[in-house]
Amino acid sequence: MRTTTHLLAATAGVAALALSACGVSNTAGGGSGGEEYPSGNVEMYVGASAGGSSDLISRAVSKGLADELGASFPVINQEGANGALAANKVAKAKADGQTIAIQNASLFAITPLAVSEDEVTNLDDFDVVQGVSRDDYVMVTGPKSGFKTLDDIKAAKKKVTYGTTGVGTGAQLSCGLTYASAGVDAEAVPFDGGAPALTAVLGNQVDTACIQVGEAIENIESGKLTPLSVFGPERVEYLPDVPTAKEQGLDVEVAQYRFMTVPKGTPDEVKDAIAEAMQATFKTEEYQAFNEQNSLTPMEISGDEVVAQLEEDKKRFADMVEQYGLDLGAS
């Protein structure tokens, strides 16, 4: 299996360049007042702490936007509530493209299943500009657990504990649906992000954990973790020997994907300028290497296609949660 660079260290150069990109004049596109876009620095919010996959993806795209549009796109970390705090900043900003954010699908398709109605972040408050990439989940366990496959877990004679990256996340849903559909007695142990969940399963504090491939792959390759399943529609390129849940007889398909958003009502010419700059970024060797280093699958589809996928996933997840009686808010 190929050697990968750890997710938290692979793109230090990208992050530094993204933060230091300097502004110059440009003629990319017109704003609502006839000004050229962007008119100065563009604030780019990310709903996660520095160093995680959401942050690194945002910084890689930020650098590309700066290179293409000739302005600075500083990344602002506003962590909390699975990205809802950062989303609120963008939703309430002026619709001129000067405040933007790459957001997570889970905030719109999964979190509403775990929080009260007044806490739900509404997709209608944003215009979705461009898809970015997919970050697959993998269920892992430590060698001491004795589990090698999902069949081993199905045959377990005890309650199985599983770590997740928080309430209302894809990690929680993928693990929860797996255990529920397999009829396994299991208990969720939520952590605040992938890093503490990873630490817990490495330290045998939980039997299993569902985390993103990029966060787990180094320990999988070193033999410290055993991968049991991935949850995409097909096997993950970076873990070709690990079967999907569907291959193992369980109808569980969950993935995290990300996309660029702007406030609702942002002018079309501004959205077009951002989308074109992102598409140019995606074609660069530097960005493609970034995806490879961080085990990310390109999902570079249009904004309309992203919205359609979100609506499909939201309904599918709601139906499955109801079918298996999952209470995500209590996990």
FITOR-174704 format. One record per residue: x, y, z of N, C-alpha, C, CB in turn; residue in three letters. Coordinates in steps of 0.02 Angstrom, whole numbers, padded with zeros to 5 digits, always signed. Glycine has a CB too. Layout:
// residues N
XYZXYZXYZXYZAla;...
// end
This chain:
// residues 331
+00043-00060+00000+00000+00000+00000+00044+00062+00000-00048+00001+00062Met;+00023+00114-00035+00066+00172-00043+00077+00208+00023+00035+00220-00094Arg;+00131+00246+00027+00146+00286+00086+00114+00354+00079+00222+00293+00097Thr;+00077+00375+00129+00042+00439+00126+00070+00486+00178-00033+00430+00137Thr;+00061+00549+00166+00082+00601+00213+00025+00614+00260+00102+00667+00175Thr;+00039+00621+00324-00013+00629+00374-00055+00691+00360+00017+00634+00444His;-00121+00685+00370-00168+00739+00354-00150+00804+00388-00237+00718+00374Leu;-00126+00801+00451-00116+00863+00488-00051+00897+00470-00117+00849+00561Leu;-00007+00864+00432+00057+00894+00416+00069+00902+00341+00112+00854+00445Ala;+00028+00869+00300+00043+00863+00229+00043+00930+00193-00006+00819+00196Ala;+00003+00977+00217-00005+01038+00178+00013+01101+00216-00076+01043+00154Thr;+00064+01097+00257+00085+01156+00294+00102+01213+00246+00144+01141+00339Ala;+00135+01195+00191+00153+01247+00143+00093+01278+00112+00198+01218+00089Gly;+00043+01236+00095-00019+01263+00066-00053+01311+00115-00067+01206+00048Val;-00055+01291+00178-00088+01333+00228-00053+01400+00235-00090+01298+00296Ala;+00013+01399+00237+00050+01461+00244+00040+01507+00184+00125+01447+00254Ala;+00043+01478+00125+00034+01519+00065-00036+01548+00062+00047+01478+00003Leu;-00086+01507+00084-00155+01531+00081-00165+01591+00127-00203+01475+00100Ala;-00131+01590+00184-00139+01645+00231-00101+01708+00210-00117+01624+00300Leu;-00050+01699+00168-00008+01756+00152-00017+01782+00081+00063+01737+00161Ser;-00067+01754+00045-00078+01778-00023-00093+01853-00022-00136+01739-00057Ala;-00060+01891-00064-00068+01964-00060-00114+01988-00115-00001+01998-00065Cys;-00150+02042-00101-00200+02068-00146-00171+02114-00199-00253+02105-00108Gly;-00196+02106-00261-00179+02151-00315-00242+02163-00355-00123+02122-00361Val;-00242+02211-00400-00301+02226-00438-00316+02170-00487-00292+02292-00475Ser;-00380+02163-00507-00399+02110-00553-00461+02131-00591-00410+02045-00516Asn;-00478+02090-00639-00538+02105-00679-00579+02041-00687-00519+02134-00748Thr;-00588+02005-00632-00620+01940-00636-00694+01944-00651-00610+01902-00572Ala;-00730+01988-00617-00802+01992-00627-00831+02050-00590-00835+01928-00604Gly;-00891+02070-00607-00922+02128-00577-00963+02111-00516-00965+02163-00626Gly;-00961+02154-00466-01003+02146-00407-01070+02180-00418-00968+02172-00345Gly;-01111+02181-00365-01178+02209-00371-01177+02283-00384-01217+02195-00309Ser;-01123+02317-00365-01120+02389-00376-01079+02408-00436-01093+02423-00315Gly;-01064+02360-00479-01023+02374-00538-00949+02370-00525-01039+02442-00564Gly;-00928+02355-00462-00858+02349-00446-00831+02283-00472-00846+02355-00371Glu;-00766+02280-00483-00735+02217-00503-00731+02172-00442-00665+02228-00535Glu;-00739+02108-00453-00735+02060-00397-00668+02023-00400-00794+02009-00400Tyr;-00638+02014-00341-00659+02039-00275-00633+02109-00263-00633+01992-00220Pro;-00669+02146-00221-00649+02214-00205-00615+02214-00136-00711+02262-00205Ser;-00554+02189-00134-00517+02183-00071-00518+02112-00045-00546+02230-00019Gly;-00496+02104+00017-00493+02037+00047-00561+02003+00051-00463+02041+00117Asn;-00563+01939+00040-00624+01899+00045-00618+01853+00106-00637+01857-00020Val;-00662+01861+00154-00660+01820+00214-00688+01751+00198-00700+01852+00272Glu;-00650+01699+00214-00668+01630+00198-00674+01591+00264-00616+01597+00150Met;-00736+01580+00286-00747+01547+00350-00743+01471+00343-00815+01567+00378Tyr;-00720+01439+00396-00721+01366+00400-00745+01347+00469-00650+01336+00384Val;-00793+01300+00471-00824+01282+00534-00787+01229+00573-00893+01260+00523Gly;-00722+01233+00575-00681+01182+00609-00616+01214+00631-00667+01121+00563Ala;-00582+01180+00676-00519+01206+00701-00463+01197+00650-00500+01171+00767Ser;-00409+01233+00660-00352+01229+00614-00321+01160+00615-00299+01282+00632Ala;-00302+01135+00556-00266+01072+00551-00309+01013+00531-00235+01058+00615Gly;-00375+01017+00538-00419+00963+00516-00431+00965+00442-00485+00966+00554Gly;-00466+00914+00416-00475+00910+00344-00515+00969+00316-00509+00845+00327Ser;-00567+00991+00351-00606+01048+00326-00562+01110+00320-00666+01062+00373Ser;-00520+01120+00369-00475+01178+00370-00424+01173+00313-00439+01183+00437Asp;-00393+01115+00305-00342+01108+00254-00370+01114+00183-00307+01041+00261Leu;-00430+01087+00173-00462+01094+00108-00477+01167+00094-00527+01053+00105Ile;-00502+01202+00143-00517+01274+00134-00454+01313+00117-00550+01302+00198Ser;-00399+01296+00149-00337+01333+00137-00308+01317+00068-00285+01316+00191Arg;-00316+01255+00046-00292+01238-00021-00332+01275-00074-00297+01162-00033Ala;-00398+01279-00066-00440+01315-00113-00428+01390-00107-00514+01299-00101Val;-00417+01414-00046-00402+01485-00035-00341+01507-00075-00391+01499+00039Ser;-00289+01466-00073-00229+01483-00111-00243+01486-00186-00173+01432-00097Lys;-00283+01438-00210-00300+01438-00280-00340+01499-00301-00338+01376-00297Gly;-00389+01518-00259-00429+01577-00273-00386+01640-00274-00485+01585-00222Leu;-00340+01644-00227-00294+01702-00225-00252+01705-00288-00249+01699-00163Ala;-00226+01648-00310-00185+01646-00370-00225+01666-00432-00155+01576-00380Asp;-00287+01642-00436-00327+01653-00495-00359+01723-00497-00381+01601-00500Glu;-00380+01748-00439-00418+01810-00437-00378+01870-00413-00478+01802-00393Leu;-00316+01858-00391-00272+01913-00374-00292+01952-00312-00268+01960-00430Gly;-00319+01918-00263-00337+01950-00199-00323+01901-00143-00412+01973-00199Ala;-00327+01924-00082-00315+01881-00025-00381+01850-00001-00282+01921+00033Ser;-00379+01785+00013-00437+01748+00038-00419+01718+00106-00459+01693-00013Phe;-00412+01759+00159-00392+01732+00224-00444+01685+00252-00379+01789+00272Pro;-00421+01628+00278-00465+01578+00309-00475+01595+00382-00435+01506+00301Val;-00538+01597+00403-00556+01614+00471-00589+01553+00503-00604+01676+00474Ile;-00558+01526+00555-00586+01467+00589-00638+01488+00639-00530+01428+00624Asn;-00699+01464+00629-00755+01477+00675-00786+01409+00693-00809+01527+00643Gln;-00753+01372+00736-00774+01304+00750-00834+01303+00797-00717+01264+00779Glu;-00869+01247+00795-00924+01237+00841-00988+01217+00805-00936+01298+00881Gly;-01029+01175+00839-01095+01154+00815-01092+01122+00746-01142+01214+00813Ala;-01040+01082+00734-01032+01047+00670-01032+01095+00610-01086+00995+00663Asn;-01006+01155+00620-01001+01203+00566-01056+01255+00564-01001+01167+00502Gly;-01105+01250+00609-01162+01296+00607-01143+01368+00623-01215+01272+00656Ala;-01093+01377+00667-01074+01446+00685-01042+01482+00626-01024+01444+00745Leu;-00999+01448+00590-00969+01478+00530-01022+01490+00477-00913+01434+00502Ala;-01067+01442+00468-01120+01450+00419-01163+01511+00433-01165+01387+00417Ala;-01176+01524+00497-01216+01582+00516-01183+01647+00497-01230+01581+00591Asn;-01116+01649+00502-01078+01709+00482-01089+01724+00408-01003+01700+00497Lys;-01088+01671+00367-01096+01680+00295-01168+01698+00278-01074+01617+00257Val;-01216+01664+00309-01286+01676+00295-01306+01748+00308-01330+01630+00336Ala;-01276+01779+00359-01294+01847+00379-01251+01901+00345-01289+01854+00453Lys;-01202+01880+00306-01158+01928+00273-01192+01960+00213-01093+01894+00252Ala;-01164+02017+00191-01188+02050+00130-01178+02004+00070-01152+02118+00120Lys;-01227+02002+00026-01224+01956-00031-01183+01986-00088-01295+01940-00055Ala;-01118+01993-00076-01074+02022-00127-01013+01979-00142-01052+02091-00105Asp;-01009+01920-00112-00953+01875-00124-00892+01890-00083-00936+01878-00195Gly;-00896+01938-00037-00838+01955+00004-00834+01912+00067-00840+02028+00023Gln;-00886+01872+00080-00887+01824+00134-00911+01758+00106-00932+01848+00194Thr;-00869+01706+00110-00885+01642+00079-00864+01585+00127-00849+01635+00011Ile;-00884+01524+00110-00863+01467+00152-00871+01402+00113-00904+01465+00217Ala;-00823+01357+00122-00831+01288+00101-00864+01252+00160-00762+01254+00082Ile;-00923+01222+00146-00962+01191+00200-00968+01116+00190-01031+01223+00203Gln;-00985+01082+00245-00991+01009+00247-01063+00987+00233-00968+00983+00314Asn;-01070+00933+00196-01136+00906+00181-01172+00885+00244-01130+00847+00133Ala;-01135+00859+00293-01167+00833+00354-01208+00886+00390-01115+00805+00400Ser;-01187+00949+00386-01223+01003+00420-01294+01009+00394-01187+01069+00411Leu;-01305+00994+00331-01370+01003+00300-01409+00938+00293-01362+01035+00232Phe;-01374+00881+00288-01408+00818+00275-01413+00773+00336-01373+00782+00221Ala;-01370+00784+00386-01369+00739+00444-01384+00776+00510-01301+00704+00449Ile;-01352+00833+00521-01362+00870+00583-01436+00885+00598-01323+00934+00581Thr;-01477+00901+00546-01548+00912+00561-01584+00853+00593-01584+00930+00498Pro;-01555+00793+00587-01585+00734+00618-01566+00727+00691-01563+00672+00580Leu;-01521+00771+00715-01495+00765+00783-01508+00826+00827-01421+00753+00780Ala;-01533+00880+00798-01543+00942+00836-01616+00965+00830-01495+00998+00811Val;-01634+01012+00872-01702+01039+00870-01712+01081+00807-01717+01081+00933Ser;-01773+01093+00789-01789+01128+00727-01758+01198+00725-01864+01133+00717Glu;-01757+01232+00782-01731+01300+00783-01654+01302+00779-01754+01335+00845Asp;-01622+01245+00783-01549+01241+00777-01526+01220+00707-01521+01192+00828Glu;-01573+01204+00664-01556+01179+00597-01530+01236+00553-01618+01147+00564Val;-01475+01223+00518-01448+01271+00469-01482+01257+00402-01370+01264+00463Thr;-01514+01309+00375-01556+01302+00315-01515+01314+00252-01615+01351+00318Asn;-01516+01266+00207-01480+01273+00144-01506+01331+00102-01484+01208+00104Leu;-01569+01349+00113-01599+01404+00074-01568+01471+00090-01673+01407+00087Asp;-01528+01475+00143-01494+01538+00161-01430+01549+00120-01478+01539+00236Asp;-01414+01502+00076-01351+01505+00038-01363+01492-00036-01300+01455+00066Phe;-01316+01515-00076-01309+01492-00144-01249+01445-00146-01301+01552-00195Asp;-01260+01386-00173-01205+01338-00180-01171+01349-00247-01232+01264-00173Val;-01106+01362-00245-01069+01383-00304-01036+01325-00340-01016+01434-00284Val;-01004+01280-00302-00962+01230-00334-00946+01174-00286-00896+01262-00360Gln;-00950+01111-00310-00928+01055-00270-00852+01053-00265-00954+00990-00298Gly;-00826+01020-00213-00753+01018-00202-00727+00946-00201-00736+01054-00136Val;-00741+00910-00146-00714+00842-00140-00754+00801-00090-00640+00844-00119Ser;-00743+00735-00094-00775+00688-00048-00723+00660-00001-00811+00631-00087Arg;-00741+00654+00062-00697+00628+00114-00731+00567+00144-00681+00683+00169Asp;-00709+00507+00126-00744+00446+00146-00731+00427+00218-00724+00389+00101Asp;-00778+00390+00246-00772+00365+00314-00749+00292+00313-00839+00372+00352Tyr;-00713+00273+00365-00692+00204+00374-00704+00184+00446-00617+00194+00354Val;-00729+00123+00457-00735+00097+00525-00670+00060+00541-00797+00050+00532Met;-00640+00077+00597-00577+00047+00616-00581+00018+00687-00519+00098+00612Val;-00535-00027+00701-00530-00056+00768-00457-00070+00783-00573-00120+00774Thr;-00440-00075+00847-00373-00092+00866-00361-00167+00862-00358-00067+00936Gly;-00300-00189+00852-00285-00261+00847-00308-00301+00908-00211-00271+00837Pro;-00309-00270+00967-00328-00306+01028-00402-00324+01031-00310-00265+01088Lys;-00443-00292+00989-00515-00306+00991-00532-00375+00966-00553-00254+00950Ser;-00490-00402+00922-00504-00468+00893-00549-00465+00832-00535-00512+00944Gly;-00576-00405+00815-00619-00398+00757-00576-00391+00693-00665-00336+00764Phe;-00595-00428+00642-00561-00424+00577-00608-00403+00521-00529-00491+00560Lys;-00673-00418+00531-00724-00403+00481-00788-00382+00516-00737-00463+00434Thr;-00837-00358+00477-00902-00343+00506-00937-00405+00531-00946-00307+00455Leu;-00923-00463+00501-00952-00525+00525-00930-00540+00596-00933-00583+00479Asp;-00868-00523+00612-00844-00533+00681-00884-00490+00730-00769-00516+00686Asp;-00900-00429+00708-00939-00385+00752-01010-00411+00759-00940-00313+00723Ile;-01039-00436+00705-01106-00465+00708-01109-00522+00758-01129-00488+00639Lys;-01054-00558+00764-01052-00616+00809-01030-00599+00880-01006-00669+00780Ala;-01019-00535+00894-00994-00515+00960-01044-00533+01014-00980-00439+00961Ala;-01018-00556+01071-01060-00577+01127-01066-00522+01180-01031-00640+01159Lys;-01044-00462+01164-01046-00407+01212-01070-00344+01177-00976-00396+01244Lys;-01085-00293+01217-01101-00228+01188-01037-00198+01158-01132-00180+01241Lys;-01041-00175+01097-00984-00146+01062-00987-00070+01067-00982-00169+00987Val;-00932-00039+01086-00930+00034+01089-00898+00062+01026-00892+00058+01152Thr;-00923+00120+01004-00894+00151+00945-00886+00226+00954-00937+00137+00884Tyr;-00827+00250+00938-00813+00322+00942-00836+00356+00878-00738+00334+00954Gly;-00861+00417+00885-00881+00458+00828-00849+00527+00834-00958+00463+00823Thr;-00855+00566+00781-00825+00633+00781-00873+00686+00807-00802+00651+00712Thr;-00929+00665+00836-00976+00712+00865-01048+00696+00846-00959+00782+00843Gly;-01095+00731+00878-01166+00721+00866-01187+00756+00801-01208+00749+00926Val;-01225+00719+00761-01249+00748+00698-01198+00746+00643-01271+00818+00709Gly;-01149+00702+00647-01096+00697+00597-01104+00633+00556-01027+00699+00631Thr;-01070+00632+00499-01071+00573+00457-01039+00513+00491-01035+00586+00393Gly;-00990+00525+00534-00958+00471+00572-01009+00438+00618-00898+00497+00612Ala;-01048+00478+00652-01099+00451+00697-01151+00411+00657-01134+00508+00736Gln;-01173+00438+00601-01225+00405+00562-01200+00340+00531-01250+00451+00508Leu;-01140+00340+00503-01114+00280+00471-01106+00223+00520-01048+00294+00436Ser;-01078+00237+00579-01071+00186+00630-01139+00165+00657-01026+00211+00687Cys;-01182+00213+00672-01247+00198+00700-01290+00155+00655-01284+00262+00716Gly;-01291+00171+00590-01329+00131+00543-01300+00062+00534-01332+00166+00475Leu;-01234+00057+00536-01202-00008+00529-01223-00055+00585-01126-00001+00528Thr;-01218-00031+00646-01236-00074+00703-01311-00088+00706-01213-00041+00768Tyr;-01352-00038+00690-01424-00047+00693-01447-00097+00639-01460+00019+00684Ala;-01422-00090+00578-01444-00134+00524-01416-00205+00533-01422-00106+00457Ser;-01361-00212+00569-01332-00278+00582-01362-00310+00645-01257-00272+00590Ala;-01402-00272+00681-01433-00299+00742-01384-00309+00799-01466-00364+00727Gly;-01332-00267+00801-01280-00273+00853-01295-00225+00910-01210-00259+00823Val;-01289-00249+00971-01296-00207+01030-01234-00162+01035-01305-00250+01095Asp;-01243-00097+01026-01185-00051+01023-01202+00014+01058-01165-00038+00950Ala;-01149+00048+01079-01156+00112+01114-01108+00163+01084-01143+00104+01190Glu;-01135+00222+01066-01095+00276+01037-01058+00314+01092-01138+00323+00997Ala;-00996+00332+01076-00956+00375+01121-00933+00435+01079-00894+00336+01153Val;-00969+00491+01083-00952+00548+01040-00891+00586+01065-01010+00596+01035Pro;-00848+00606+01018-00790+00648+01032-00795+00712+00992-00722+00610+01016Phe;-00757+00761+01010-00759+00825+00975-00708+00825+00919-00745+00883+01025Asp;-00722+00786+00867-00678+00785+00809-00645+00717+00798-00626+00838+00815Gly;-00611+00711+00741-00579+00649+00722-00518+00631+00764-00560+00651+00651Gly;-00479+00682+00783-00417+00668+00820-00429+00633+00887-00379+00733+00832Ala;-00475+00658+00929-00487+00622+00992-00519+00554+00982-00530+00664+01038Pro;-00561+00546+00931-00590+00480+00917-00536+00431+00896-00644+00486+00861Ala;-00489+00455+00856-00433+00414+00835-00390+00393+00895-00389+00451+00784Leu;-00376+00440+00939-00337+00426+01000-00371+00373+01043-00325+00490+01040Thr;-00438+00378+01047-00476+00332+01089-00472+00261+01063-00548+00355+01094Ala;-00479+00252+00998-00478+00184+00971-00407+00156+00972-00506+00182+00899Val;-00357+00199+00962-00288+00176+00967-00271+00154+01038-00240+00231+00945Leu;-00301+00188+01087-00289+00172+01157-00337+00120+01186-00293+00234+01197Gly;-00378+00089+01142-00425+00038+01163-00477+00063+01213-00388-00021+01192Asn;-00490+00128+01211-00543+00157+01254-00612+00143+01224-00532+00233+01263Gln;-00615+00132+01159-00676+00111+01125-00658+00052+01080-00708+00170+01083Val;-00707+00010+01065-00693-00050+01024-00681-00031+00951-00751-00099+01029Asp;-00719+00016+00926-00715+00036+00856-00725+00111+00851-00767-00002+00813Thr;-00713+00138+00792-00727+00208+00779-00739+00217+00704-00669+00254+00803Ala;-00782+00264+00688-00792+00285+00619-00761+00354+00611-00868+00284+00599Cys;-00710+00359+00569-00675+00422+00558-00660+00428+00483-00610+00427+00600Ile;-00636+00486+00464-00621+00497+00394-00556+00461+00374-00616+00572+00379Gln;-00556+00437+00312-00500+00398+00288-00434+00434+00297-00510+00380+00214Val;-00432+00499+00280-00370+00537+00286-00343+00541+00356-00381+00606+00260Gly;-00387+00535+00406-00365+00537+00475-00340+00470+00500-00421+00562+00519Glu;-00362+00416+00467-00347+00349+00491-00293+00313+00452-00408+00308+00491Ala;-00281+00334+00390-00244+00292+00343-00171+00279+00365-00243+00324+00275Ile;-00139+00327+00398-00071+00317+00420-00066+00259+00470-00043+00381+00450Glu;-00114+00258+00517-00114+00205+00567-00138+00138+00539-00157+00225+00626Asn;-00178+00140+00486-00197+00078+00452-00136+00048+00417-00254+00092+00401Ile;-00100+00090+00382-00041+00066+00345+00014+00041+00391-00014+00122+00301Glu;+00018+00068+00451+00070+00047+00499+00049-00015+00538+00087+00103+00546Ser;-00015-00036+00531-00039-00095+00566-00067-00081+00635+00015-00144+00571Gly;-00070-00017+00655-00096+00000+00721-00172-00004+00723-00073+00069+00741Lys;-00204+00002+00665-00277-00003+00661-00295-00053+00607-00309+00065+00647Leu;-00352-00087+00617-00379-00133+00568-00441-00103+00537-00394-00203+00600Thr;-00443-00093+00471-00503-00065+00440-00555-00120+00429-00486-00032+00372Pro;-00617-00106+00448-00671-00156+00443-00717-00143+00384-00711-00158+00507Leu;-00728-00080+00368-00774-00063+00314-00766+00010+00294-00847-00076+00335Ser;-00780+00025+00231-00789+00094+00209-00862+00102+00190-00741+00112+00149Val;-00884+00164+00181-00956+00177+00175-00975+00215+00112-00980+00215+00235Phe;-00930+00218+00064-00945+00251+00001-00985+00206-00045-00882+00274-00033Gly;-01003+00232-00104-01039+00191-00153-00996+00137-00185-01068+00235-00208Pro;-00930+00147-00180-00883+00097-00205-00821+00097-00160-00864+00110-00279Glu;-00776+00050-00170-00716+00049-00129-00676+00114-00138-00672-00012-00146Arg;-00641+00132-00085-00602+00194-00086-00534+00181-00119-00592+00221-00014Val;-00515+00224-00164-00452+00215-00201-00393+00205-00155-00440+00276-00245Glu;-00393+00239-00098-00335+00238-00053-00334+00177-00007-00334+00302-00012Tyr;-00391+00140-00004-00395+00078+00035-00429+00025-00008-00435+00090+00102Leu;-00397+00006-00062-00430-00037-00111-00449-00107-00086-00387-00045-00171Pro;-00417-00130-00032-00431-00197-00006-00486-00198+00047-00368-00226+00023Asp;-00513-00139+00064-00564-00135+00116-00633-00135+00084-00554-00072+00161Val;-00676-00183+00099-00742-00186+00067-00789-00132+00093-00773-00254+00077Pro;-00838-00115+00052-00890-00069+00074-00939-00106+00119-00927-00038+00013Thr;-00980-00067+00154-01031-00098+00196-01081-00137+00152-01069-00043+00237Ala;-01096-00110+00094-01144-00144+00050-01116-00211+00026-01160-00100-00011Lys;-01051-00215+00013-01021-00279-00006-01028-00330+00050-00948-00270-00024Glu;-01034-00306+00112-01038-00350+00169-01110-00360+00193-00996-00322+00227Gln;-01157-00342+00148-01227-00357+00160-01266-00305+00199-01232-00420+00196Gly;-01237-00245+00209-01272-00193+00247-01284-00132+00202-01230-00172+00310Leu;-01345-00109+00200-01363-00053+00156-01346+00014+00190-01438-00056+00138Asp;-01282+00026+00196-01258+00088+00229-01211+00124+00182-01223+00072+00298Val;-01230+00183+00161-01187+00225+00118-01188+00296+00145-01212+00223+00043Glu;-01132+00317+00172-01125+00384+00202-01056+00411+00184-01135+00382+00280Val;-01053+00472+00160-00989+00504+00146-00994+00578+00163-00968+00495+00071Ala;-00938+00607+00181-00934+00680+00190-00912+00711+00124-00886+00699+00247Gln;-00945+00764+00103-00922+00801+00046-00930+00875+00059-00960+00780-00019Tyr;-00892+00914+00022-00888+00986+00037-00899+01027-00026-00820+01003+00068Arg;-00921+01088-00016-00939+01131-00072-00935+01204-00052-01011+01114-00098Phe;-00925+01246-00101-00919+01318-00089-00988+01350-00086-00877+01352-00143Met;-00997+01393-00036-01060+01430-00028-01047+01505-00021-01099+01404+00032Thr;-01098+01543-00040-01098+01616-00031-01167+01635-00004-01082+01654-00099Val;-01175+01696+00022-01242+01716+00046-01294+01714-00010-01238+01786+00076Pro;-01355+01698+00008-01410+01696-00040-01417+01763-00075-01476+01676-00005Lys;-01424+01761-00141-01434+01822-00180-01370+01853-00206-01469+01872-00139Gly;-01314+01820-00196-01250+01845-00224-01256+01848-00300-01190+01800-00202Thr;-01232+01902-00332-01239+01909-00405-01208+01850-00444-01206+01973-00428Pro;-01240+01832-00499-01217+01775-00539-01145+01784-00563-01263+01765-00598Asp;-01127+01846-00581-01060+01856-00607-01006+01844-00554-01053+01926-00636Glu;-01024+01857-00491-00977+01843-00436-00971+01768-00426-01000+01878-00371Val;-01028+01734-00424-01027+01661-00416-00989+01628-00474-01099+01633-00412Lys;-00998+01654-00534-00963+01626-00592-00887+01636-00586-00988+01659-00657Asp;-00867+01694-00561-00795+01708-00552-00764+01660-00502-00784+01781-00530Ala;-00800+01647-00447-00775+01601-00396-00771+01530-00424-00820+01602-00334Ile;-00825+01509-00459-00826+01441-00486-00771+01430-00538-00894+01427-00518Ala;-00761+01479-00581-00709+01472-00633-00640+01469-00601-00713+01530-00683Glu;-00629+01509-00550-00564+01509-00516-00553+01442-00480-00560+01567-00465Ala;-00606+01414-00451-00599+01349-00418-00584+01294-00469-00663+01332-00379Met;-00619+01296-00526-00607+01246-00578-00536+01249-00604-00657+01255-00635Gln;-00509+01310-00610-00439+01317-00631-00392+01289-00578-00423+01391-00645Ala;-00409+01300-00514-00369+01273-00459-00368+01197-00461-00396+01297-00392Thr;-00425+01167-00474-00430+01094-00474-00384+01062-00527-00503+01073-00487Phe;-00369+01099-00579-00328+01072-00633-00253+01075-00619-00343+01110-00697Lys;-00234+01111-00566-00163+01119-00552-00133+01057-00521-00151+01179-00506Thr;-00069+01044-00535-00035+00986-00507-00031+00992-00431+00036+00980-00537Glu;-00022+01053-00406-00017+01063-00334-00080+01042-00298-00001+01136-00319Glu;-00138+01061-00325-00201+01044-00292-00216+00969-00299-00259+01085-00322Tyr;-00201+00940-00356-00212+00868-00365-00167+00827-00318-00198+00849-00439Gln;-00107+00851-00307-00062+00818-00259-00090+00824-00188+00009+00847-00263Ala;-00120+00881-00173-00151+00892-00108-00206+00840-00096-00180+00963-00102Phe;-00249+00830-00145-00302+00779-00139-00272+00710-00126-00346+00778-00202Asn;-00220+00694-00164-00188+00629-00157-00158+00619-00088-00134+00620-00211Glu;-00123+00670-00065-00090+00666+00001-00140+00659+00058-00048+00728+00011Gln;-00200+00685+00048-00249+00685+00102-00307+00636+00090-00276+00754+00111Asn;-00298+00591+00042-00347+00537+00029-00416+00564+00013-00352+00491+00090Ser;-00419+00617-00027-00482+00649-00046-00501+00630-00117-00476+00725-00040Leu;-00565+00617-00127-00591+00600-00193-00623+00662-00223-00642+00541-00188Thr;-00601+00684-00282-00632+00743-00312-00707+00736-00321-00600+00758-00379Pro;-00744+00788-00304-00816+00792-00316-00830+00861-00345-00858+00778-00250Met;-00801+00874-00402-00798+00941-00431-00857+00953-00477-00732+00951-00469Glu;-00917+00947-00448-00979+00954-00485-01008+01024-00476-01030+00901-00462Ile;-01059+01040-00515-01089+01107-00511-01127+01116-00447-01135+01118-00572Ser;-01142+01179-00431-01181+01194-00371-01249+01162-00373-01187+01268-00363Gly;-01282+01163-00432-01349+01133-00438-01346+01058-00424-01378+01146-00508Asp;-01293+01025-00447-01286+00953-00435-01274+00939-00361-01228+00925-00477Glu;-01237+00983-00328-01226+00975-00256-01293+00979-00219-01178+01029-00230Val;-01333+01029-00236-01398+01037-00202-01442+00976-00213-01434+01100-00229Val;-01443+00949-00273-01482+00889-00287-01458+00830-00245-01480+00872-00362Ala;-01392+00823-00238-01364+00769-00198-01382+00777-00125-01288+00765-00207Gln;-01378+00839-00100-01396+00853-00030-01468+00834-00016-01383+00926-00014Leu;-01513+00854-00061-01584+00839-00051-01597+00763-00051-01627+00873-00104Glu;-01563+00728-00096-01570+00655-00099-01544+00623-00036-01533+00628-00160Glu;-01485+00644-00013-01455+00615+00047-01496+00631+00110-01383+00641+00056Asp;-01521+00691+00114-01561+00711+00172-01621+00665+00180-01583+00784+00166Lys;-01656+00652+00126-01715+00609+00128-01695+00536+00144-01754+00612+00062Lys;-01642+00513+00111-01620+00444+00120-01599+00432+00193-01562+00427+00073Arg;-01561+00479+00221-01539+00471+00290-01597+00474+00339-01488+00525+00307Phe;-01644+00520+00327-01702+00525+00371-01743+00461+00370-01747+00585+00350Ala;-01751+00432+00311-01789+00369+00305-01755+00313+00343-01798+00350+00231Asp;-01688+00309+00338-01651+00255+00371-01650+00264+00447-01580+00251+00344Met;-01644+00325+00470-01645+00339+00542-01712+00318+00571-01631+00413+00556Val;-01766+00334+00533-01833+00314+00556-01841+00238+00554-01887+00347+00513Glu;-01817+00206+00501-01823+00134+00493-01791+00096+00551-01792+00112+00427Gln;-01732+00119+00572-01696+00083+00624-01704+00113+00694-01623+00080+00607Tyr;-01745+00165+00699-01759+00194+00764-01699+00227+00797-01787+00142+00809Gly;-01654+00255+00758-01595+00287+00786-01613+00355+00816-01540+00296+00731Leu;-01584+00371+00872-01592+00437+00903-01523+00470+00903-01622+00433+00977Asp;-01508+00507+00850-01441+00537+00844-01429+00590+00897-01433+00567+00775Leu;-01481+00623+00918-01473+00676+00968-01454+00649+01036-01536+00715+00975Gly;-01467+00585+01048-01451+00554+01113-01385+00518+01111-01507+00506+01133Ala;-01352+00516+01053-01290+00477+01048-01230+00521+01058-01285+00443+00980Ser;
// end
